[in-house]
Amino acid sequence: MTSRQPAAVIFGLLLLFEAGGCAPKPAPPPVVAPPPPRDFWVEAQHAHQQANYAEAYAFARNVPADHPNAAAAAQLAEQLSPKVEKLQARLLQKADDAVLLGFANRAILIYSEILKGYALQPERKQDLEKKLQAAKEQLQKLKAEFENKLRTAKESLIRGDAFDAYRAFSRASDIADDQGFQWTFVEEQQLELAKSELPEGKKSAAVRHASRKKRRATSAQPQEAEAIIGSVDTFATQEQEISRLKSVRDLVERARDYRKKGMLYESLVALEEAKRKDSDSAAVKLLIDELDDERARLIDEYLEIADRFFAKQDLEAAVPYFKRVRKLDPDNIRANEAIQMYQNLERIKQERGGDARK
C-alpha cells in the first residue's frame, strides 16, 4: 500500500459517514393517540351520585353549550347551587375560626380547598387569596416560634435549667400539635426529662405563671419576659393536672385515628370524653365542629333504628341505640326519656318480681 492509500481510505469513509452510509437511520417517533376529550357531563353525574356536590357543580358548569346534555347540565348546576353555596359558607366559617384559634395550617388547607374547588366571584376570590396569604404568614411566624422554643428548650436542658426547658418544650409541643409540625420521640422524652427534674423551688413559680390555653394566635402576646404565648397550664407541676392534659391529647389523637378508620361513633365518643376533661380545649372544639354533620346523621340513624324497635314494643332492643344517641348528645330529650322509661319499667319489674309490661 502506498503512502497515499490510507488518506484515500479515510477520505472515503468520511464521505460515507456524511452520506449516512455508516450511521443508522433514526427510528420514526411513536404515534401517540390524542387523549379522548373529557365528558364533563359524565363526570358531573358521577360526582353527584357520590354526593360530591362541589365537584358535580363545577363539572356541570363546564359542560359545553353544544353538548347533547347541555340543558340537563345547566339544570343540575342550578339545582346544586344552593347546596354549594351552603358548603362554601360553612367551609369559609371553619377556616376563619381556625385562624382565630391559631390553627394556621388547618386554615390554609380549607382556604386552598375553597379557591380550588369552587367558582367564586372576583371580589370574593381576591378576599380569600388575602386571607390565605395572611394564614401562610401566620404559619411562618408559628414555625419560627416553634424552632426558637425547641432551641431554647434544648439549651436550657444542657445548662441544667429544667424550669425554662420544660416551659419552652411545652409551648413547642403545643404548636406542633396545632400545626402538624414534626414532634419526635426524642423531643417528647426531653420534655418528660425536664418535667421530672423541675426543682421544688420552681414549682410555686410555675403555678403562678400557669394560665388556661388560648389558641387565638392573633391576640396572644407575652405579658413579661418569662411568659409563654398561649400556655396550657404547662407550667403547673401538679401530677394530676399534667396527667389530665396528656389524657386530653391522647383522646384527641385516638379520635383522629378512629376517624381515619371510619369508626365515627368511637371517634365522637372519644371527643366527648376529651370535652368533659377540658371543655376549653380548642383542638377538641375544632374537631367536634368538623364532625358536626356526621354526628347529626349518626344520631338520626340511631333514633330511626330505636324507633323501629319501640314501635314493636321492644324497648329492651331499642335502649342500646338510645344510649348511643345520649353518648353523642347528652341533652337529647327523646333518648333520655326512653332510657328513663326503660329504667322505671325495670325497677317496677324488680319490685313486683315479674314483668312490669304485663
C-alpha positions in Angstrom: 0.0 0.0 0.0 1.3 3.4 -1.0 1.6 6.4 1.4 -1.4 7.9 -0.3 -3.7 4.9 0.2 -4.5 5.4 3.9 -5.5 9.0 3.3 -7.8 8.0 0.4 -9.4 5.3 2.5 -10.1 7.7 5.4 -11.5 10.3 3.0 -13.8 7.7 1.5 -15.0 6.7 5.0 -15.8 10.3 5.9 -17.8 10.6 2.7 -19.8 7.5 3.5 -20.4 8.8 7.1 -21.7 12.1 5.9 -23.9 10.4 3.4 -25.4 8.3 6.1 -24.0 5.1 4.9 -22.4 4.2 8.2 -25.0 5.9 10.6 -28.1 4.0 11.5 -31.3 5.7 10.4 -33.3 7.1 13.3 -36.5 5.3 14.2 -39.6 7.2 13.4 -41.3 8.7 16.5 -44.0 6.6 18.1 -47.5 7.5 17.2 -49.3 8.7 20.3 -53.1 8.8 20.1 -54.5 12.0 21.5 -56.4 11.5 24.7 -60.2 11.4 24.3 -62.0 14.6 25.2 -63.3 14.9 28.7 -67.0 14.4 29.1 -67.8 16.8 31.9 -71.5 15.7 31.9 -70.5 12.1 32.8 -68.1 13.4 35.5 -70.8 15.7 36.9 -73.2 12.8 37.1 -70.7 10.5 38.8 -69.7 13.2 41.3 -73.4 13.9 42.0 -74.0 10.2 42.7 -71.1 10.3 45.2 -72.6 13.3 46.9 -69.5 15.4 45.9 -71.7 18.4 45.2 -69.0 21.0 44.7 -67.3 18.8 42.0 -70.6 18.0 40.4 -71.5 21.7 40.3 -68.1 22.6 38.7 -68.3 19.8 36.1 -71.9 20.7 35.2 -70.9 24.3 34.6 -68.0 23.2 32.3 -70.3 21.2 30.0 -70.0 23.0 26.6 -73.1 24.6 25.1 -73.1 22.2 22.1 -73.2 19.1 24.3 -76.3 16.9 23.9 -76.9 17.2 27.6 -76.1 20.9 28.0 -79.6 21.7 29.2 -79.6 18.9 31.8 -76.2 20.1 32.9 -77.4 23.7 33.4 -80.4 22.4 35.3 -78.1 20.3 37.6 -75.9 23.3 38.2 -78.9 25.4 39.1 -80.2 22.6 41.4 -76.8 22.3 43.2 -76.1 26.0 43.5 -77.8 26.4 46.9 -76.0 23.4 48.4 -72.7 24.5 47.1 -73.2 28.0 48.5 -74.0 26.5 51.9 -71.0 24.2 51.8 -68.8 27.0 50.8 -70.1 29.3 53.5 -69.5 26.5 56.1 -66.0 25.8 54.9 -65.2 29.5 55.0 -66.5 29.8 58.6 -64.4 26.8 59.6 -61.3 28.4 58.0 -62.0 31.8 59.7 -62.5 30.0 63.0 -59.2 28.1 62.5 -57.4 31.4 62.0 -58.8 32.9 65.2 -58.0 29.8 67.2 -54.4 29.8 65.9 -54.7 26.7 63.6 -53.0 28.4 60.7 -52.1 25.1 58.8 -55.7 24.0 59.0 -57.0 27.4 57.7 -54.5 27.2 54.8 -55.9 23.8 53.7 -59.5 25.0 53.8 -58.9 28.3 52.1 -57.0 26.4 49.4 -59.8 23.9 49.0 -62.3 26.7 48.5 -60.2 28.5 46.0 -59.5 25.3 44.0 -62.9 23.6 44.2 -65.5 26.5 44.0 -66.4 29.0 41.3 -66.0 32.4 43.0 -66.8 35.9 42.1 -63.7 38.0 41.5 -64.2 40.1 44.7 -64.7 37.0 46.9 -61.7 35.2 45.3 -59.5 38.2 45.9 -60.6 38.4 49.5 -59.9 34.6 50.0 -56.5 35.0 48.5 -55.7 37.7 51.0 -56.9 35.5 53.9 -54.8 32.6 52.5 -51.7 34.8 52.4 -52.3 36.1 55.9 -52.7 32.5 57.2 -49.4 31.5 55.5 -47.7 34.4 57.2 -49.2 33.3 60.5 -47.9 29.8 59.9 -44.4 31.1 59.2 -44.4 33.0 62.4 -45.5 29.9 64.3 -42.9 27.9 62.6 -40.2 30.4 63.7 -41.6 30.4 67.2 -41.6 26.5 67.3 -38.0 26.3 66.2 -37.0 29.0 68.6 -38.7 27.3 71.5 -37.1 24.0 70.7 -33.6 25.6 70.5 -34.2 27.5 73.8 -35.5 24.3 75.5 -32.5 22.2 74.5 -30.1 24.9 75.5 -31.8 25.2 78.9 -31.7 21.5 79.4 -27.9 21.5 78.7 -27.3 24.1 81.2 -29.5 22.4 83.8 -32.4 24.9 83.8 -35.3 22.4 83.9 -37.9 25.0 84.5 -37.1 27.0 81.4 -36.6 23.8 79.4 -40.0 22.4 80.4 -41.7 25.7 79.7 -40.2 26.0 76.2 -40.7 22.3 75.3 -44.3 22.5 76.4 -45.0 25.5 74.1 -43.2 23.8 71.2 -45.3 20.7 71.8 -48.5 22.7 71.7 -47.5 24.4 68.4 -46.5 21.1 66.9 -49.9 19.6 67.8 -51.9 22.5 66.4 -50.0 22.9 63.1 -48.9 19.4 62.4 -45.2 20.1 62.8 -42.9 17.1 63.4 -42.6 16.3 67.1 -40.1 13.5 67.6 -39.9 10.8 70.2 -36.6 12.2 71.4 -38.2 15.7 72.0 -41.1 14.1 73.9 -38.6 12.3 76.1 -36.7 15.5 76.7 -39.9 17.2 77.7 -40.6 14.4 80.2 -37.0 14.6 81.5 -37.3 18.4 82.0 -40.6 17.8 83.9 -39.1 15.2 86.1 -36.2 17.5 87.1 -38.3 20.5 88.0 -36.8 21.8 91.3 -39.1 22.3 94.3 -38.2 26.0 94.4 -39.6 26.5 90.9 -42.9 24.7 91.4 -44.7 27.6 93.1 -43.4 30.0 90.4 -44.6 27.5 87.7 -48.1 27.5 89.3 -48.2 31.3 89.4 -47.4 31.5 85.7 -50.0 28.9 84.7 -52.9 30.1 82.6 -55.6 28.5 80.6 -54.6 27.6 77.0 -55.6 30.3 74.4 -55.3 29.3 70.8 -56.1 32.8 69.5 -52.7 33.5 67.9 -53.7 36.9 66.7 -54.3 38.2 70.2 -51.8 36.1 72.3 -48.9 38.3 73.5 -46.4 37.6 76.2 -47.0 39.7 79.3 -43.4 39.5 80.6 -40.1 38.2 79.6 -40.7 34.8 81.0 -44.3 34.4 79.8 -45.1 31.9 77.1 -47.7 32.7 74.4 -50.9 30.7 74.9 -49.6 28.2 77.5 -51.9 25.4 78.7 -51.2 25.0 82.3 -47.9 23.6 81.2 -46.1 25.4 84.0 -48.3 23.7 86.5 -46.3 20.8 88.1 -49.1 19.0 89.9 -49.1 15.5 88.6 -52.9 15.4 88.4 -53.1 18.4 86.1 -50.3 17.2 83.8 -52.0 13.8 83.6 -55.3 15.4 82.7 -53.7 17.5 79.8 -51.9 14.4 78.5 -55.1 12.4 78.7 -57.0 15.0 76.6 -54.2 15.0 74.0 -54.3 11.2 73.8 -58.1 11.2 73.4 -57.9 13.7 70.5 -55.3 11.5 68.8 -57.5 8.5 69.4 -60.5 10.3 67.9 -58.4 11.2 64.8 -57.3 7.6 64.4 -60.8 6.3 64.7 -62.0 8.8 62.2 -59.3 7.7 59.7 -60.5 4.1 60.1 -64.2 5.1 59.5 -65.1 4.4 63.2 -67.2 7.6 63.5 -69.1 6.7 66.7 -66.0 5.7 68.6 -64.3 8.9 67.4 -67.2 11.1 68.6 -67.3 9.3 72.0 -63.6 9.9 72.5 -64.1 13.6 71.7 -67.0 13.8 74.2 -64.7 12.3 76.9 -62.0 14.8 76.0 -64.5 17.7 76.1 -65.5 16.6 79.7 -61.9 16.6 80.7 -61.1 20.0 79.1 -64.1 22.0 77.9 -61.9 24.9 76.8 -59.6 22.8 74.5 -59.5 24.5 71.1 -58.3 21.3 69.4 -61.3 19.4 70.8 -63.8 22.1 69.8 -62.4 22.3 66.3 -62.6 18.6 65.7 -66.1 18.4 67.1 -67.1 21.1 64.8 -65.6 19.3 61.8 -67.7 16.2 62.7 -70.9 18.1 63.4 -72.7 16.9 60.3 -71.6 13.3 60.7 -72.7 13.4 64.4 -76.2 14.7 63.4 -76.5 12.0 60.7 -75.4 9.3 63.1 -77.9 10.4 65.7 -80.7 10.3 63.2 -79.8 6.8 62.1 -79.7 5.5 65.7 -83.0 7.2 66.5 -84.6 5.7 63.5 -83.5 2.2 64.4 -84.5 2.7 68.0 -88.0 3.9 66.9 -88.5 0.8 64.9 -87.9 -1.4 67.9 -90.0 1.0 70.0 -92.9 0.6 67.6 -92.7 -3.1 68.1 -92.9 -2.6 71.8 -89.3 -4.0 72.1 -87.9 -1.3 74.4 -85.1 -3.5 75.5 -83.7 -3.8 72.0 -84.2 0.0 71.4 -82.4 1.1 74.6 -78.8 0.4 73.3 -79.4 2.8 70.4 -80.9 5.4 72.6 -77.9 5.1 74.8 -75.6 5.7 71.8 -77.6 8.8 71.0 -77.1 10.0 74.6 -73.4 9.4 74.3 -73.3 11.7 71.2 -75.9 14.2 72.5 -76.2 14.1 76.3 -79.2 16.5 76.2 -81.2 14.6 73.7 -84.8 14.6 75.1 -86.1 11.5 73.2 -83.1 9.4 74.2 -83.2 10.5 77.8 -87.0 9.9 78.1 -86.8 6.5 76.5 -83.9 5.4 78.8 -85.8 6.8 81.9 -88.9 4.9 80.8 -86.9 1.6 80.5 -85.3 2.1 83.9 -88.7 2.8 85.5 -90.1 -0.4 83.9 -87.1 -2.4 85.1 -87.5 -1.0 88.6 -91.2 -1.8 88.7 -90.4 -5.3 87.3 -87.9 -5.9 90.1 -90.3 -4.6 92.8 -93.2 -6.8 91.6 -91.0 -9.7 90.8 -92.4 -10.1 87.4 -92.8 -8.4 84.0 -94.0 -4.9 84.5 -95.2 -4.7 81.0 -98.0 -7.3 81.7 
